[in-house]
Amino acid sequence: MKKLVLAYSGGLDTSYCALHLSKEKGYEVHAVTVNTGGFAEEEISDIKQKALQLGVKSYRAIEAVDA
C-alpha cells in the first residue's frame, strides 16, 4: 500500500482529499496540521476526530507557536 502525508486543515478541500485518497484511491494517509496560532486546543481535537473518521491512518498536530 502506498503511503502519503496530507497537510490537513479540517476544511472542505483537505477533508475531501483525505476521504478520496484513503477510501477511493487506497492510500495509507497520514494527516498533519501545523498550528501556527490559528487553532485552539478544542479545534485541534475536532480536526483530529474528523480526519480519523474520514479514513486517515494517523493524525498529528505540530505546535509551531513560540510561547
CYANA upper distance limits for C-alpha pairs under 8 A (distance plus 0.5 A):
  1 MET  CA     26 GLY  CA      7.73
  1 MET  CA     27 TYR  CA      6.80
  1 MET  CA     28 GLU  CA      7.14
  2 LYS  CA     26 GLY  CA      8.22
  2 LYS  CA     27 TYR  CA      5.79
  2 LYS  CA     28 GLU  CA      6.64
  3 LYS  CA     27 TYR  CA      6.03
  3 LYS  CA     28 GLU  CA      5.03
  3 LYS  CA     29 VAL  CA      6.45
  3 LYS  CA     30 HIS  CA      8.10
  4 LEU  CA     27 TYR  CA      7.40
  4 LEU  CA     28 GLU  CA      6.83
  4 LEU  CA     29 VAL  CA      5.72
  4 LEU  CA     30 HIS  CA      6.68
  5 VAL  CA     29 VAL  CA      6.43
  5 VAL  CA     30 HIS  CA      5.25
  5 VAL  CA     31 ALA  CA      6.25
  5 VAL  CA     32 VAL  CA      7.58
  6 LEU  CA     14 THR  CA      8.42
  6 LEU  CA     18 ALA  CA      7.92
  6 LEU  CA     29 VAL  CA      7.22
  6 LEU  CA     30 HIS  CA      6.58
  6 LEU  CA     31 ALA  CA      5.27
  6 LEU  CA     32 VAL  CA      6.67
  7 ALA  CA     14 THR  CA      8.09
  7 ALA  CA     31 ALA  CA      6.49
  7 ALA  CA     32 VAL  CA      5.59
  7 ALA  CA     33 THR  CA      6.45
  7 ALA  CA     34 VAL  CA      8.46
  8 TYR  CA     14 THR  CA      6.05
  8 TYR  CA     15 SER  CA      7.94
  8 TYR  CA     31 ALA  CA      6.09
  8 TYR  CA     32 VAL  CA      5.94
  8 TYR  CA     33 THR  CA      5.75
  9 SER  CA     14 THR  CA      6.86
  9 SER  CA     15 SER  CA      8.46
  9 SER  CA     33 THR  CA      6.46
  9 SER  CA     47 ILE  CA      7.76
 10 GLY  CA     14 THR  CA      6.73
 10 GLY  CA     15 SER  CA      6.31
 10 GLY  CA     47 ILE  CA      5.73
 10 GLY  CA     50 LYS  CA      7.65
 10 GLY  CA     51 ALA  CA      7.61
 11 GLY  CA     15 SER  CA      6.39
 12 LEU  CA     16 TYR  CA      6.61
 13 ASP  CA     17 CYS  CA      6.85
 14 THR  CA     18 ALA  CA      6.62
 15 SER  CA     19 LEU  CA      6.76
 15 SER  CA     51 ALA  CA      7.59
 15 SER  CA     54 LEU  CA      7.78
 16 TYR  CA     20 HIS  CA      6.42
 17 CYS  CA     21 LEU  CA      6.26
 18 ALA  CA     22 SER  CA      6.49
 18 ALA  CA     29 VAL  CA      7.44
 18 ALA  CA     31 ALA  CA      8.38
 18 ALA  CA     51 ALA  CA      7.63
 18 ALA  CA     54 LEU  CA      6.80
 18 ALA  CA     55 GLY  CA      7.50
 18 ALA  CA     56 VAL  CA      7.01
 19 LEU  CA     23 LYS  CA      6.15
 19 LEU  CA     24 GLU  CA      7.87
 19 LEU  CA     54 LEU  CA      5.61
 19 LEU  CA     55 GLY  CA      6.74
 19 LEU  CA     56 VAL  CA      8.29
 20 HIS  CA     24 GLU  CA      5.54
 20 HIS  CA     25 LYS  CA      6.86
 21 LEU  CA     25 LYS  CA      5.29
 21 LEU  CA     26 GLY  CA      6.74
 21 LEU  CA     27 TYR  CA      6.12
 21 LEU  CA     29 VAL  CA      7.63
 22 SER  CA     26 GLY  CA      5.52
 22 SER  CA     27 TYR  CA      5.39
 22 SER  CA     28 GLU  CA      6.59
 22 SER  CA     29 VAL  CA      6.47
 22 SER  CA     54 LEU  CA      8.35
 22 SER  CA     55 GLY  CA      6.30
 22 SER  CA     56 VAL  CA      6.91
 23 LYS  CA     27 TYR  CA      8.18
 23 LYS  CA     55 GLY  CA      7.24
 28 GLU  CA     56 VAL  CA      7.38
 28 GLU  CA     57 LYS  CA      6.59
 29 VAL  CA     55 GLY  CA      8.22
 29 VAL  CA     56 VAL  CA      5.39
 29 VAL  CA     57 LYS  CA      6.10
 29 VAL  CA     58 SER  CA      7.70
 30 HIS  CA     56 VAL  CA      6.30
 30 HIS  CA     57 LYS  CA      6.08
 30 HIS  CA     58 SER  CA      5.38
 30 HIS  CA     59 TYR  CA      6.39
 31 ALA  CA     51 ALA  CA      7.69
 31 ALA  CA     56 VAL  CA      7.12
 31 ALA  CA     57 LYS  CA      8.43
 31 ALA  CA     58 SER  CA      6.73
 31 ALA  CA     59 TYR  CA      5.22
 31 ALA  CA     60 ARG  CA      6.90
 32 VAL  CA     59 TYR  CA      6.27
 32 VAL  CA     60 ARG  CA      5.38
 32 VAL  CA     61 ALA  CA      6.21
 32 VAL  CA     62 ILE  CA      7.82
 33 THR  CA     60 ARG  CA      6.96
 33 THR  CA     61 ALA  CA      5.27
 33 THR  CA     62 ILE  CA      6.65
 34 VAL  CA     61 ALA  CA      6.38
 34 VAL  CA     62 ILE  CA      5.25
 34 VAL  CA     63 GLU  CA      6.64
 34 VAL  CA     64 ALA  CA      7.01
 35 ASN  CA     39 PHE  CA      6.66
 35 ASN  CA     61 ALA  CA      7.42
 35 ASN  CA     62 ILE  CA      6.50
 35 ASN  CA     63 GLU  CA      5.53
 35 ASN  CA     64 ALA  CA      6.09
 35 ASN  CA     65 VAL  CA      7.46
 36 THR  CA     63 GLU  CA      7.23
 36 THR  CA     64 ALA  CA      5.47
 36 THR  CA     65 VAL  CA      5.69
 37 GLY  CA     64 ALA  CA      7.96
 37 GLY  CA     65 VAL  CA      6.27
 39 PHE  CA     43 GLU  CA      6.35
 39 PHE  CA     44 ILE  CA      6.88
 40 ALA  CA     44 ILE  CA      6.94
 41 GLU  CA     45 SER  CA      6.86
 42 GLU  CA     46 ASP  CA      6.77
 43 GLU  CA     47 ILE  CA      6.57
 44 ILE  CA     48 LYS  CA      6.64
 44 ILE  CA     61 ALA  CA      7.67
 45 SER  CA     49 GLN  CA      6.81
 46 ASP  CA     50 LYS  CA      6.68
 47 ILE  CA     51 ALA  CA      6.64
 48 LYS  CA     52 LEU  CA      6.77
 48 LYS  CA     59 TYR  CA      6.62
 48 LYS  CA     60 ARG  CA      8.18
 49 GLN  CA     53 GLN  CA      6.74
 50 LYS  CA     54 LEU  CA      6.79
 51 ALA  CA     55 GLY  CA      7.23
 51 ALA  CA     56 VAL  CA      6.42
 51 ALA  CA     59 TYR  CA      7.61
 52 LEU  CA     56 VAL  CA      5.61
 52 LEU  CA     57 LYS  CA      7.48
 52 LEU  CA     58 SER  CA      7.56
 52 LEU  CA     59 TYR  CA      7.74
